[in-house]
Amino acid sequence: MNKLLDYASLNSMLDEYINKTDRDMIKELISEVTPYIKPMTLIWDYSQKIRYGAFIKGYEYKKDNPRSLNKFQEKMDKLTKNEKFMEFLFLTVSDAINARSSKSSFILGMYIAEIIKGEKEIEEPSYENLLIINALKSLNDWDITHFNNIYSFFDEHKGDTNSFCSSQIFYRSKTDLDLDMSSSPERAEFKAVIDKLINLQILSTSNAMAQDYEPYSVALTYYSHVLHDLLKRCNQTV
């Protein structure tokens, strides 16, 4: 059996790579940043183990096509010699175990496998790779659900306009409402998710509005489509 087929294969590969580096320097650095790590795996709490397992499952799930496995193995062997990529891989594993949900960790695993499987030669991660990974590690299950609902609303009205106010999206209405989105827990939660997605560059602010409560409208970005397509491939869309 190919070593990349078993559940802990990525974990083993990472350990092998660390063996090629100065392990003492790594331990010293870790001890300075987080003094209680003796090694790191000993202090992972239960939720982190769940998220790490979800990341590995996503990784294994996405590259398990037997016909492309040898090609995948060849690319992975080559990439283990690329320090920039290995740094990126280590950071992504760290992001996965500290993600807001195991769903995000699973998607991160699939995304990494997709990057490795891609036809393009990888020298270092692209800006798009880094932005999507940063978004995924920051989103919880409710954020993902809200994003899917936001995206579906824009998709339903893509022939009408490119931007809507938060209240229009919340109530799925084309009519200008100009509501105080902080006046109820449900609306406040929805507005907080929109602001979060704007900060992550998944959504953007659009037209300035001459309104009391909603001074700007919201629009999709290129990265909205990238994230939605990724969630769709992971069967995580509405």
Disulfide bonds with the S-S distance in Angstrom:
none
